[in-house]
């Protein structure tokens, strides 16, 4: 496991990088890709002009 210690004054934080990477991947999977959002808007706009 990769871990980092962050020292901020009297506070010490331990960061588990593997856990943070897993969380970031889950968040990215749950969000629709920006490309898809723009493509959907483009398709809607094209339907209006037909």
mmCIF entry with sequence, helices, sheets and N, C-alpha, C, O atoms, coordinates in Angstrom:
data_MODEL
# 
_entry.id   MODEL 
# 
_entity.id                         1 
_entity.type                       polymer 
_entity.pdbx_number_of_molecules   1 
# 
_entity_poly.entity_id                      1 
_entity_poly.type                           'polypeptide(L)' 
_entity_poly.nstd_linkage                   no 
_entity_poly.nstd_monomer                   no 
_entity_poly.pdbx_seq_one_letter_code       
;(UNK)(UNK)(UNK)(UNK)(UNK)(UNK)(UNK)(UNK)(UNK)(UNK)(UNK)(UNK)(UNK)(UNK)(UNK)(UNK)
(UNK)(UNK)(UNK)(UNK)(UNK)(UNK)(UNK)(UNK)(UNK)(UNK)(UNK)(UNK)(UNK)(UNK)(UNK)(UNK)
(UNK)(UNK)(UNK)(UNK)(UNK)(UNK)(UNK)(UNK)(UNK)(UNK)(UNK)(UNK)(UNK)(UNK)(UNK)(UNK)
(UNK)(UNK)
;
_entity_poly.pdbx_seq_one_letter_code_can   XXXXXXXXXXXXXXXXXXXXXXXXXXXXXXXXXXXXXXXXXXXXXXXXXX 
_entity_poly.pdbx_strand_id                 A 
# 
loop_
_entity_poly_seq.entity_id 
_entity_poly_seq.num 
_entity_poly_seq.mon_id 
_entity_poly_seq.hetero 
1 1  UNK n 
1 2  UNK n 
1 3  UNK n 
1 4  UNK n 
1 5  UNK n 
1 6  UNK n 
1 7  UNK n 
1 8  UNK n 
1 9  UNK n 
1 10 UNK n 
1 11 UNK n 
1 12 UNK n 
1 13 UNK n 
1 14 UNK n 
1 15 UNK n 
1 16 UNK n 
1 17 UNK n 
1 18 UNK n 
1 19 UNK n 
1 20 UNK n 
1 21 UNK n 
1 22 UNK n 
1 23 UNK n 
1 24 UNK n 
1 25 UNK n 
1 26 UNK n 
1 27 UNK n 
1 28 UNK n 
1 29 UNK n 
1 30 UNK n 
1 31 UNK n 
1 32 UNK n 
1 33 UNK n 
1 34 UNK n 
1 35 UNK n 
1 36 UNK n 
1 37 UNK n 
1 38 UNK n 
1 39 UNK n 
1 40 UNK n 
1 41 UNK n 
1 42 UNK n 
1 43 UNK n 
1 44 UNK n 
1 45 UNK n 
1 46 UNK n 
1 47 UNK n 
1 48 UNK n 
1 49 UNK n 
1 50 UNK n 
# 
_struct_asym.id          A 
_struct_asym.entity_id   1 
# 
loop_
_struct_conf.conf_type_id 
_struct_conf.id 
_struct_conf.pdbx_PDB_helix_id 
_struct_conf.beg_label_comp_id 
_struct_conf.beg_label_asym_id 
_struct_conf.beg_label_seq_id 
_struct_conf.pdbx_beg_PDB_ins_code 
_struct_conf.end_label_comp_id 
_struct_conf.end_label_asym_id 
_struct_conf.end_label_seq_id 
_struct_conf.pdbx_end_PDB_ins_code 
_struct_conf.beg_auth_comp_id 
_struct_conf.beg_auth_asym_id 
_struct_conf.beg_auth_seq_id 
_struct_conf.end_auth_comp_id 
_struct_conf.end_auth_asym_id 
_struct_conf.end_auth_seq_id 
_struct_conf.pdbx_PDB_helix_class 
_struct_conf.details 
_struct_conf.pdbx_PDB_helix_length 
HELX_P HELX_P1 AA1 UNK A 17 ? UNK A 30 ? UNK A 17 UNK A 30 1 ? 14 
HELX_P HELX_P2 AA2 UNK A 34 ? UNK A 49 ? UNK A 34 UNK A 49 1 ? 16 
# 
_struct_conf_type.id          HELX_P 
_struct_conf_type.criteria    ? 
_struct_conf_type.reference   ? 
# 
_struct_sheet.id               AA1 
_struct_sheet.type             ? 
_struct_sheet.number_strands   2 
_struct_sheet.details          ? 
# 
_struct_sheet_order.sheet_id     AA1 
_struct_sheet_order.range_id_1   1 
_struct_sheet_order.range_id_2   2 
_struct_sheet_order.offset       ? 
_struct_sheet_order.sense        anti-parallel 
# 
loop_
_struct_sheet_range.sheet_id 
_struct_sheet_range.id 
_struct_sheet_range.beg_label_comp_id 
_struct_sheet_range.beg_label_asym_id 
_struct_sheet_range.beg_label_seq_id 
_struct_sheet_range.pdbx_beg_PDB_ins_code 
_struct_sheet_range.end_label_comp_id 
_struct_sheet_range.end_label_asym_id 
_struct_sheet_range.end_label_seq_id 
_struct_sheet_range.pdbx_end_PDB_ins_code 
_struct_sheet_range.beg_auth_comp_id 
_struct_sheet_range.beg_auth_asym_id 
_struct_sheet_range.beg_auth_seq_id 
_struct_sheet_range.end_auth_comp_id 
_struct_sheet_range.end_auth_asym_id 
_struct_sheet_range.end_auth_seq_id 
AA1 1 UNK A 3  ? UNK A 8  ? UNK A 3  UNK A 8  
AA1 2 UNK A 11 ? UNK A 16 ? UNK A 11 UNK A 16 
# 
loop_
_atom_site.group_PDB 
_atom_site.id 
_atom_site.type_symbol 
_atom_site.label_atom_id 
_atom_site.label_alt_id 
_atom_site.label_comp_id 
_atom_site.label_asym_id 
_atom_site.label_entity_id 
_atom_site.label_seq_id 
_atom_site.pdbx_PDB_ins_code 
_atom_site.Cartn_x 
_atom_site.Cartn_y 
_atom_site.Cartn_z 
_atom_site.occupancy 
_atom_site.B_iso_or_equiv 
_atom_site.pdbx_formal_charge 
_atom_site.auth_seq_id 
_atom_site.auth_comp_id 
_atom_site.auth_asym_id 
_atom_site.auth_atom_id 
_atom_site.pdbx_PDB_model_num 
ATOM 1   N N  . UNK A 1 1  ? 0.838   -1.187 0.000   1.00 0.00 ? 1  UNK A N  1 
ATOM 2   C CA . UNK A 1 1  ? 0.000   0.000  0.000   1.00 0.00 ? 1  UNK A CA 1 
ATOM 3   C C  . UNK A 1 1  ? 0.879   1.245  0.000   1.00 0.00 ? 1  UNK A C  1 
ATOM 4   O O  . UNK A 1 1  ? 1.887   1.317  0.703   1.00 0.00 ? 1  UNK A O  1 
ATOM 5   N N  . UNK A 1 2  ? 0.480   2.200  -0.788  1.00 0.00 ? 2  UNK A N  1 
ATOM 6   C CA . UNK A 1 2  ? 1.166   3.490  -0.793  1.00 0.00 ? 2  UNK A CA 1 
ATOM 7   C C  . UNK A 1 2  ? 0.461   4.419  0.179   1.00 0.00 ? 2  UNK A C  1 
ATOM 8   O O  . UNK A 1 2  ? -0.753  4.607  0.110   1.00 0.00 ? 2  UNK A O  1 
ATOM 9   N N  . UNK A 1 3  ? 1.217   4.981  1.060   1.00 0.00 ? 3  UNK A N  1 
ATOM 10  C CA . UNK A 1 3  ? 0.635   5.900  2.035   1.00 0.00 ? 3  UNK A CA 1 
ATOM 11  C C  . UNK A 1 3  ? 1.480   7.145  2.115   1.00 0.00 ? 3  UNK A C  1 
ATOM 12  O O  . UNK A 1 3  ? 2.694   7.102  1.912   1.00 0.00 ? 3  UNK A O  1 
ATOM 13  N N  . UNK A 1 4  ? 0.833   8.260  2.415   1.00 0.00 ? 4  UNK A N  1 
ATOM 14  C CA . UNK A 1 4  ? 1.523   9.537  2.582   1.00 0.00 ? 4  UNK A CA 1 
ATOM 15  C C  . UNK A 1 4  ? 1.153   10.116 3.931   1.00 0.00 ? 4  UNK A C  1 
ATOM 16  O O  . UNK A 1 4  ? 0.022   9.968  4.394   1.00 0.00 ? 4  UNK A O  1 
ATOM 17  N N  . UNK A 1 5  ? 2.095   10.764 4.544   1.00 0.00 ? 5  UNK A N  1 
ATOM 18  C CA . UNK A 1 5  ? 1.814   11.505 5.767   1.00 0.00 ? 5  UNK A CA 1 
ATOM 19  C C  . UNK A 1 5  ? 1.819   12.979 5.427   1.00 0.00 ? 5  UNK A C  1 
ATOM 20  O O  . UNK A 1 5  ? 2.752   13.476 4.797   1.00 0.00 ? 5  UNK A O  1 
ATOM 21  N N  . UNK A 1 6  ? 0.789   13.669 5.841   1.00 0.00 ? 6  UNK A N  1 
ATOM 22  C CA . UNK A 1 6  ? 0.687   15.111 5.664   1.00 0.00 ? 6  UNK A CA 1 
ATOM 23  C C  . UNK A 1 6  ? 0.745   15.714 7.065   1.00 0.00 ? 6  UNK A C  1 
ATOM 24  O O  . UNK A 1 6  ? -0.078  15.385 7.918   1.00 0.00 ? 6  UNK A O  1 
ATOM 25  N N  . UNK A 1 7  ? 1.708   16.588 7.301   1.00 0.00 ? 7  UNK A N  1 
ATOM 26  C CA . UNK A 1 7  ? 1.834   17.238 8.598   1.00 0.00 ? 7  UNK A CA 1 
ATOM 27  C C  . UNK A 1 7  ? 1.451   18.699 8.410   1.00 0.00 ? 7  UNK A C  1 
ATOM 28  O O  . UNK A 1 7  ? 2.069   19.429 7.634   1.00 0.00 ? 7  UNK A O  1 
ATOM 29  N N  . UNK A 1 8  ? 0.422   19.105 9.136   1.00 0.00 ? 8  UNK A N  1 
ATOM 30  C CA . UNK A 1 8  ? -0.102  20.469 9.048   1.00 0.00 ? 8  UNK A CA 1 
ATOM 31  C C  . UNK A 1 8  ? -0.159  21.034 10.462  1.00 0.00 ? 8  UNK A C  1 
ATOM 32  O O  . UNK A 1 8  ? -1.143  20.840 11.176  1.00 0.00 ? 8  UNK A O  1 
ATOM 33  N N  . UNK A 1 9  ? 0.896   21.730 10.861  1.00 0.00 ? 9  UNK A N  1 
ATOM 34  C CA . UNK A 1 9  ? 0.954   22.241 12.231  1.00 0.00 ? 9  UNK A CA 1 
ATOM 35  C C  . UNK A 1 9  ? 1.019   21.080 13.199  1.00 0.00 ? 9  UNK A C  1 
ATOM 36  O O  . UNK A 1 9  ? 1.943   20.269 13.134  1.00 0.00 ? 9  UNK A O  1 
ATOM 37  N N  . UNK A 1 10 ? 0.053   20.989 14.096  1.00 0.00 ? 10 UNK A N  1 
ATOM 38  C CA . UNK A 1 10 ? 0.005   19.892 15.063  1.00 0.00 ? 10 UNK A CA 1 
ATOM 39  C C  . UNK A 1 10 ? -0.785  18.697 14.549  1.00 0.00 ? 10 UNK A C  1 
ATOM 40  O O  . UNK A 1 10 ? -0.791  17.646 15.190  1.00 0.00 ? 10 UNK A O  1 
ATOM 41  N N  . UNK A 1 11 ? -1.446  18.833 13.417  1.00 0.00 ? 11 UNK A N  1 
ATOM 42  C CA . UNK A 1 11 ? -2.271  17.751 12.870  1.00 0.00 ? 11 UNK A CA 1 
ATOM 43  C C  . UNK A 1 11 ? -1.435  16.889 11.921  1.00 0.00 ? 11 UNK A C  1 
ATOM 44  O O  . UNK A 1 11 ? -0.604  17.399 11.170  1.00 0.00 ? 11 UNK A O  1 
ATOM 45  N N  . UNK A 1 12 ? -1.668  15.585 11.966  1.00 0.00 ? 12 UNK A N  1 
ATOM 46  C CA . UNK A 1 12 ? -0.999  14.644 11.073  1.00 0.00 ? 12 UNK A CA 1 
ATOM 47  C C  . UNK A 1 12 ? -2.085  13.823 10.391  1.00 0.00 ? 12 UNK A C  1 
ATOM 48  O O  . UNK A 1 12 ? -2.953  13.251 11.050  1.00 0.00 ? 12 UNK A O  1 
ATOM 49  N N  . UNK A 1 13 ? -2.027  13.771 9.054   1.00 0.00 ? 13 UNK A N  1 
ATOM 50  C CA . UNK A 1 13 ? -3.000  13.030 8.269   1.00 0.00 ? 13 UNK A CA 1 
ATOM 51  C C  . UNK A 1 13 ? -2.277  11.932 7.515   1.00 0.00 ? 13 UNK A C  1 
ATOM 52  O O  . UNK A 1 13 ? -1.187  12.150 6.986   1.00 0.00 ? 13 UNK A O  1 
ATOM 53  N N  . UNK A 1 14 ? -2.882  10.745 7.462   1.00 0.00 ? 14 UNK A N  1 
ATOM 54  C CA . UNK A 1 14 ? -2.336  9.642  6.699   1.00 0.00 ? 14 UNK A CA 1 
ATOM 55  C C  . UNK A 1 14 ? -3.252  9.410  5.503   1.00 0.00 ? 14 UNK A C  1 
ATOM 56  O O  . UNK A 1 14 ? -4.450  9.176  5.666   1.00 0.00 ? 14 UNK A O  1 
ATOM 57  N N  . UNK A 1 15 ? -2.690  9.476  4.315   1.00 0.00 ? 15 UNK A N  1 
ATOM 58  C CA . UNK A 1 15 ? -3.460  9.323  3.082   1.00 0.00 ? 15 UNK A CA 1 
ATOM 59  C C  . UNK A 1 15 ? -3.122  7.976  2.458   1.00 0.00 ? 15 UNK A C  1 
ATOM 60  O O  . UNK A 1 15 ? -1.953  7.675  2.217   1.00 0.00 ? 15 UNK A O  1 
ATOM 61  N N  . UNK A 1 16 ? -4.140  7.170  2.198   1.00 0.00 ? 16 UNK A N  1 
ATOM 62  C CA . UNK A 1 16 ? -3.966  5.889  1.514   1.00 0.00 ? 16 UNK A CA 1 
ATOM 63  C C  . UNK A 1 16 ? -4.214  6.151  0.032   1.00 0.00 ? 16 UNK A C  1 
ATOM 64  O O  . UNK A 1 16 ? -5.357  6.323  -0.392  1.00 0.00 ? 16 UNK A O  1 
ATOM 65  N N  . UNK A 1 17 ? -3.143  6.180  -0.748  1.00 0.00 ? 17 UNK A N  1 
ATOM 66  C CA . UNK A 1 17 ? -3.252  6.543  -2.162  1.00 0.00 ? 17 UNK A CA 1 
ATOM 67  C C  . UNK A 1 17 ? -4.047  5.514  -2.965  1.00 0.00 ? 17 UNK A C  1 
ATOM 68  O O  . UNK A 1 17 ? -4.756  5.885  -3.901  1.00 0.00 ? 17 UNK A O  1 
ATOM 69  N N  . UNK A 1 18 ? -3.945  4.234  -2.620  1.00 0.00 ? 18 UNK A N  1 
ATOM 70  C CA . UNK A 1 18 ? -4.703  3.204  -3.337  1.00 0.00 ? 18 UNK A CA 1 
ATOM 71  C C  . UNK A 1 18 ? -6.204  3.416  -3.141  1.00 0.00 ? 18 UNK A C  1 
ATOM 72  O O  . UNK A 1 18 ? -6.987  3.269  -4.079  1.00 0.00 ? 18 UNK A O  1 
ATOM 73  N N  . UNK A 1 19 ? -6.590  3.759  -1.924  1.00 0.00 ? 19 UNK A N  1 
ATOM 74  C CA . UNK A 1 19 ? -7.998  4.003  -1.623  1.00 0.00 ? 19 UNK A CA 1 
ATOM 75  C C  . UNK A 1 19 ? -8.497  5.230  -2.384  1.00 0.00 ? 19 UNK A C  1 
ATOM 76  O O  . UNK A 1 19 ? -9.591  5.215  -2.948  1.00 0.00 ? 19 UNK A O  1 
ATOM 77  N N  . UNK A 1 20 ? -7.694  6.285  -2.395  1.00 0.00 ? 20 UNK A N  1 
ATOM 78  C CA . UNK A 1 20 ? -8.095  7.515  -3.090  1.00 0.00 ? 20 UNK A CA 1 
ATOM 79  C C  . UNK A 1 20 ? -8.237  7.262  -4.591  1.00 0.00 ? 20 UNK A C  1 
ATOM 80  O O  . UNK A 1 20 ? -9.144  7.796  -5.229  1.00 0.00 ? 20 UNK A O  1 
ATOM 81  N N  . UNK A 1 21 ? -7.349  6.458  -5.149  1.00 0.00 ? 21 UNK A N  1 
ATOM 82  C CA . UNK A 1 21 ? -7.428  6.135  -6.573  1.00 0.00 ? 21 UNK A CA 1 
ATOM 83  C C  . UNK A 1 21 ? -8.702  5.355  -6.872  1.00 0.00 ? 21 UNK A C  1 
ATOM 84  O O  . UNK A 1 21 ? -9.368  5.610  -7.876  1.00 0.00 ? 21 UNK A O  1 
ATOM 85  N N  . UNK A 1 22 ? -9.043  4.410  -6.007  1.00 0.00 ? 22 UNK A N  1 
ATOM 86  C CA . UNK A 1 22 ? -10.271 3.633  -6.188  1.00 0.00 ? 22 UNK A CA 1 
ATOM 87  C C  . UNK A 1 22 ? -11.502 4.507  -6.119  1.00 0.00 ? 22 UNK A C  1 
ATOM 88  O O  . UNK A 1 22 ? -12.429 4.339  -6.912  1.00 0.00 ? 22 UNK A O  1 
ATOM 89  N N  . UNK A 1 23 ? -11.523 5.434  -5.185  1.00 0.00 ? 23 UNK A N  1 
ATOM 90  C CA . UNK A 1 23 ? -12.665 6.354  -5.078  1.00 0.00 ? 23 UNK A CA 1 
ATOM 91  C C  . UNK A 1 23 ? -12.787 7.211  -6.316  1.00 0.00 ? 23 UNK A C  1 
ATOM 92  O O  . UNK A 1 23 ? -13.889 7.416  -6.825  1.00 0.00 ? 23 UNK A O  1 
ATOM 93  N N  . UNK A 1 24 ? -11.669 7.715  -6.807  1.00 0.00 ? 24 UNK A N  1 
ATOM 94  C CA . UNK A 1 24 ? -11.690 8.573  -8.000  1.00 0.00 ? 24 UNK A CA 1 
ATOM 95  C C  . UNK A 1 24 ? -12.222 7.794  -9.193  1.00 0.00 ? 24 UNK A C  1 
ATOM 96  O O  . UNK A 1 24 ? -13.004 8.328  -9.979  1.00 0.00 ? 24 UNK A O  1 
ATOM 97  N N  . UNK A 1 25 ? -11.808 6.532  -9.341  1.00 0.00 ? 25 UNK A N  1 
ATOM 98  C CA . UNK A 1 25 ? -12.298 5.706  -10.455 1.00 0.00 ? 25 UNK A CA 1 
ATOM 99  C C  . UNK A 1 25 ? -13.800 5.492  -10.360 1.00 0.00 ? 25 UNK A C  1 
ATOM 100 O O  . UNK A 1 25 ? -14.500 5.574  -11.370 1.00 0.00 ? 25 UNK A O  1 
ATOM 101 N N  . UNK A 1 26 ? -14.307 5.218  -9.153  1.00 0.00 ? 26 UNK A N  1 
ATOM 102 C CA . UNK A 1 26 ? -15.744 5.017  -8.978  1.00 0.00 ? 26 UNK A CA 1 
ATOM 103 C C  . UNK A 1 26 ? -16.513 6.279  -9.333  1.00 0.00 ? 26 UNK A C  1 
ATOM 104 O O  . UNK A 1 26 ? -17.562 6.206  -9.974  1.00 0.00 ? 26 UNK A O  1 
ATOM 105 N N  . UNK A 1 27 ? -15.999 7.450  -8.919  1.00 0.00 ? 27 UNK A N  1 
ATOM 106 C CA . UNK A 1 27 ? -16.672 8.713  -9.234  1.00 0.00 ? 27 UNK A CA 1 
ATOM 107 C C  . UNK A 1 27 ? -16.703 8.948  -10.735 1.00 0.00 ? 27 UNK A C  1 
ATOM 108 O O  . UNK A 1 27 ? -17.717 9.385  -11.278 1.00 0.00 ? 27 UNK A O  1 
ATOM 109 N N  . UNK A 1 28 ? -15.588 8.658  -11.409 1.00 0.00 ? 28 UNK A N  1 
ATOM 110 C CA . UNK A 1 28 ? -15.536 8.872  -12.851 1.00 0.00 ? 28 UNK A CA 1 
ATOM 111 C C  . UNK A 1 28 ? -16.477 7.923  -13.593 1.00 0.00 ? 28 UNK A C  1 
ATOM 112 O O  . UNK A 1 28 ? -17.075 8.301  -14.600 1.00 0.00 ? 28 UNK A O  1 
ATOM 113 N N  . UNK A 1 29 ? -16.607 6.699  -13.098 1.00 0.00 ? 29 UNK A N  1 
ATOM 114 C CA . UNK A 1 29 ? -17.503 5.736  -13.743 1.00 0.00 ? 29 UNK A CA 1 
ATOM 115 C C  . UNK A 1 29 ? -18.960 6.141  -13.569 1.00 0.00 ? 29 UNK A C  1 
ATOM 116 O O  . UNK A 1 29 ? -19.777 5.899  -14.457 1.00 0.00 ? 29 UNK A O  1 
ATOM 117 N N  . UNK A 1 30 ? -19.295 6.752  -12.442 1.00 0.00 ? 30 UNK A N  1 
ATOM 118 C CA . UNK A 1 30 ? -20.683 7.105  -12.182 1.00 0.00 ? 30 UNK A CA 1 
ATOM 119 C C  . UNK A 1 30 ? -21.113 8.365  -12.934 1.00 0.00 ? 30 UNK A C  1 
ATOM 120 O O  . UNK A 1 30 ? -22.306 8.574  -13.158 1.00 0.00 ? 30 UNK A O  1 
ATOM 121 N N  . UNK A 1 31 ? -20.160 9.197  -13.322 1.00 0.00 ? 31 UNK A N  1 
ATOM 122 C CA . UNK A 1 31 ? -20.487 10.416 -14.071 1.00 0.00 ? 31 UNK A CA 1 
ATOM 123 C C  . UNK A 1 31 ? -20.571 10.096 -15.557 1.00 0.00 ? 31 UNK A C  1 
ATOM 124 O O  . UNK A 1 31 ? -19.782 9.299  -16.065 1.00 0.00 ? 31 UNK A O  1 
ATOM 125 N N  . UNK A 1 32 ? -21.518 10.706 -16.255 1.00 0.00 ? 32 UNK A N  1 
ATOM 126 C CA . UNK A 1 32 ? -21.523 10.511 -17.709 1.00 0.00 ? 32 UNK A CA 1 
ATOM 127 C C  . UNK A 1 32 ? -20.317 11.227 -18.316 1.00 0.00 ? 32 UNK A C  1 
ATOM 128 O O  . UNK A 1 32 ? -19.917 12.292 -17.847 1.00 0.00 ? 32 UNK A O  1 
ATOM 129 N N  . UNK A 1 33 ? -19.759 10.649 -19.334 1.00 0.00 ? 33 UNK A N  1 
ATOM 130 C CA . UNK A 1 33 ? -18.613 11.266 -19.986 1.00 0.00 ? 33 UNK A CA 1 
ATOM 131 C C  . UNK A 1 33 ? -19.042 12.600 -20.593 1.00 0.00 ? 33 UNK A C  1 
ATOM 132 O O  . UNK A 1 33 ? -20.139 12.716 -21.140 1.00 0.00 ? 33 UNK A O  1 
ATOM 133 N N  . UNK A 1 34 ? -18.178 13.598 -20.495 1.00 0.00 ? 34 UNK A N  1 
ATOM 134 C CA . UNK A 1 34 ? -18.518 14.917 -21.027 1.00 0.00 ? 34 UNK A CA 1 
ATOM 135 C C  . UNK A 1 34 ? -18.795 14.851 -22.515 1.00 0.00 ? 34 UNK A C  1 
ATOM 136 O O  . UNK A 1 34 ? -19.657 15.567 -23.025 1.00 0.00 ? 34 UNK A O  1 
ATOM 137 N N  . UNK A 1 35 ? -18.069 13.997 -23.209 1.00 0.00 ? 35 UNK A N  1 
ATOM 138 C CA . UNK A 1 35 ? -18.277 13.845 -24.644 1.00 0.00 ? 35 UNK A CA 1 
ATOM 139 C C  . UNK A 1 35 ? -19.721 13.452 -24.925 1.00 0.00 ? 35 UNK A C  1 
ATOM 140 O O  . UNK A 1 35 ? -20.354 14.005 -25.824 1.00 0.00 ? 35 UNK A O  1 
ATOM 141 N N  . UNK A 1 36 ? -20.236 12.510 -24.166 1.00 0.00 ? 36 UNK A N  1 
ATOM 142 C CA . UNK A 1 36 ? -21.599 12.043 -24.365 1.00 0.00 ? 36 UNK A CA 1 
ATOM 143 C C  . UNK A 1 36 ? -22.613 13.151 -24.110 1.00 0.00 ? 36 UNK A C  1 
ATOM 144 O O  . UNK A 1 36 ? -23.604 13.259 -24.833 1.00 0.00 ? 36 UNK A O  1 
ATOM 145 N N  . UNK A 1 37 ? -22.382 13.966 -23.105 1.00 0.00 ? 37 UNK A N  1 
ATOM 146 C CA . UNK A 1 37 ? -23.290 15.060 -22.781 1.00 0.00 ? 37 UNK A CA 1 
ATOM 147 C C  . UNK A 1 37 ? -23.319 16.052 -23.936 1.00 0.00 ? 37 UNK A C  1 
ATOM 148 O O  . UNK A 1 37 ? -24.393 16.484 -24.356 1.00 0.00 ? 37 UNK A O  1 
ATOM 149 N N  . UNK A 1 38 ? -22.160 16.410 -24.447 1.00 0.00 ? 38 UNK A N  1 
ATOM 150 C CA . UNK A 1 38 ? -22.114 17.347 -25.559 1.00 0.00 ? 38 UNK A CA 1 
ATOM 151 C C  . UNK A 1 38 ? -22.747 16.755 -26.806 1.00 0.00 ? 38 UNK A C  1 
ATOM 152 O O  . UNK A 1 38 ? -23.431 17.460 -27.550 1.00 0.00 ? 38 UNK A O  1 
ATOM 153 N N  . UNK A 1 39 ? -22.529 15.482 -27.040 1.00 0.00 ? 39 UNK A N  1 
ATOM 154 C CA . UNK A 1 39 ? -23.110 14.838 -28.212 1.00 0.00 ? 39 UNK A CA 1 
ATOM 155 C C  . UNK A 1 39 ? -24.628 14.811 -28.111 1.00 0.00 ? 39 UNK A C  1 
ATOM 156 O O  . UNK A 1 39 ? -25.315 15.040 -29.106 1.00 0.00 ? 39 UNK A O  1 
ATOM 157 N N  . UNK A 1 40 ? -25.158 14.536 -26.931 1.00 0.00 ? 40 UNK A N  1 
ATOM 158 C CA . UNK A 1 40 ? -26.609 14.538 -26.739 1.00 0.00 ? 40 UNK A CA 1 
ATOM 159 C C  . UNK A 1 40 ? -27.185 15.926 -26.995 1.00 0.00 ? 40 UNK A C  1 
ATOM 160 O O  . UNK A 1 40 ? -28.228 16.051 -27.636 1.00 0.00 ? 40 UNK A O  1 
ATOM 161 N N  . UNK A 1 41 ? -26.521 16.968 -26.505 1.00 0.00 ? 41 UNK A N  1 
ATOM 162 C CA . UNK A 1 41 ? -26.984 18.341 -26.743 1.00 0.00 ? 41 UNK A CA 1 
ATOM 163 C C  . UNK A 1 41 ? -26.934 18.672 -28.235 1.00 0.00 ? 41 UNK A C  1 
ATOM 164 O O  . UNK A 1 41 ? -27.828 19.335 -28.763 1.00 0.00 ? 41 UNK A O  1 
ATOM 165 N N  . UNK A 1 42 ? -25.891 18.209 -28.901 1.00 0.00 ? 42 UNK A N  1 
ATOM 166 C CA . UNK A 1 42 ? -25.762 18.443 -30.335 1.00 0.00 ? 42 UNK A CA 1 
ATOM 167 C C  . UNK A 1 42 ? -26.917 17.775 -31.088 1.00 0.00 ? 42 UNK A C  1 
ATOM 168 O O  . UNK A 1 42 ? -27.516 18.374 -31.981 1.00 0.00 ? 42 UNK A O  1 
ATOM 169 N N  . UNK A 1 43 ? -27.219 16.530 -30.717 1.00 0.00 ? 43 UNK A N  1 
ATOM 170 C CA . UNK A 1 43 ? -28.308 15.820 -31.379 1.00 0.00 ? 43 UNK A CA 1 
ATOM 171 C C  . UNK A 1 43 ? -29.637 16.507 -31.163 1.00 0.00 ? 43 UNK A C  1 
ATOM 172 O O  . UNK A 1 43 ? -30.449 16.588 -32.085 1.00 0.00 ? 43 UNK A O  1 
ATOM 173 N N  . UNK A 1 44 ? -29.879 17.009 -29.946 1.00 0.00 ? 44 UNK A N  1 
ATOM 174 C CA . UNK A 1 44 ? -31.120 17.732 -29.657 1.00 0.00 ? 44 UNK A CA 1 
ATOM 175 C C  . UNK A 1 44 ? -31.217 18.983 -30.517 1.00 0.00 ? 44 UNK A C  1 
ATOM 176 O O  . UNK A 1 44 ? -32.275 19.283 -31.071 1.00 0.00 ? 44 UNK A O  1 
ATOM 177 N N  . UNK A 1 45 ? -30.122 19.705 -30.626 1.00 0.00 ? 45 UNK A N  1 
ATOM 178 C CA . UNK A 1 45 ? -30.104 20.942 -31.421 1.00 0.00 ? 45 UNK A CA 1 
ATOM 179 C C  . UNK A 1 45 ? -30.357 20.617 -32.896 1.00 0.00 ? 45 UNK A C  1 
ATOM 180 O O  . UNK A 1 45 ? -31.065 21.356 -33.580 1.00 0.00 ? 45 UNK A O  1 
ATOM 181 N N  . UNK A 1 46 ? -29.791 19.531 -33.379 1.00 0.00 ? 46 UNK A N  1 
ATOM 182 C CA . UNK A 1 46 ? -29.973 19.169 -34.788 1.00 0.00 ? 46 UNK A CA 1 
ATOM 183 C C  . UNK A 1 46 ? -31.418 18.765 -35.053 1.00 0.00 ? 46 UNK A C  1 
ATOM 184 O O  . UNK A 1 46 ? -31.935 19.039 -36.136 1.00 0.00 ? 46 UNK A O  1 
ATOM 185 N N  . UNK A 1 47 ? -32.082 18.127 -34.101 1.00 0.00 ? 47 UNK A N  1 
ATOM 186 C CA . UNK A 1 47 ? -33.482 17.748 -34.286 1.00 0.00 ? 47 UNK A CA 1 
ATOM 187 C C  . UNK A 1 47 ? -34.359 18.998 -34.376 1.00 0.00 ? 47 UNK A C  1 
ATOM 188 O O  . UNK A 1 47 ? -35.336 19.018 -35.124 1.00 0.00 ? 47 UNK A O  1 
ATOM 189 N N  . UNK A 1 48 ? -34.016 20.025 -33.627 1.00 0.00 ? 48 UNK A N  1 
ATOM 190 C CA . UNK A 1 48 ? -34.811 21.269 -33.654 1.00 0.00 ? 48 UNK A CA 1 
ATOM 191 C C  . UNK A 1 48 ? -34.709 21.972 -34.995 1.00 0.00 ? 48 UNK A C  1 
ATOM 192 O O  . UNK A 1 48 ? -35.662 22.621 -35.427 1.00 0.00 ? 48 UNK A O  1 
ATOM 193 N N  . UNK A 1 49 ? -33.561 21.852 -35.662 1.00 0.00 ? 49 UNK A N  1 
ATOM 194 C CA . UNK A 1 49 ? -33.379 22.571 -36.924 1.00 0.00 ? 49 UNK A CA 1 
ATOM 195 C C  . UNK A 1 49 ? -33.941 21.817 -38.113 1.00 0.00 ? 49 UNK A C  1 
ATOM 196 O O  . UNK A 1 49 ? -34.041 22.381 -39.203 1.00 0.00 ? 49 UNK A O  1 
ATOM 197 N N  . UNK A 1 50 ? -34.314 20.547 -37.931 1.00 0.00 ? 50 UNK A N  1 
ATOM 198 C CA . UNK A 1 50 ? -34.856 19.771 -39.059 1.00 0.00 ? 50 UNK A CA 1 
ATOM 199 C C  . UNK A 1 50 ? -36.276 20.141 -39.350 1.00 0.00 ? 50 UNK A C  1 
ATOM 200 O O  . UNK A 1 50 ? -36.884 19.586 -40.265 1.00 0.00 ? 50 UNK A O  1 
# 
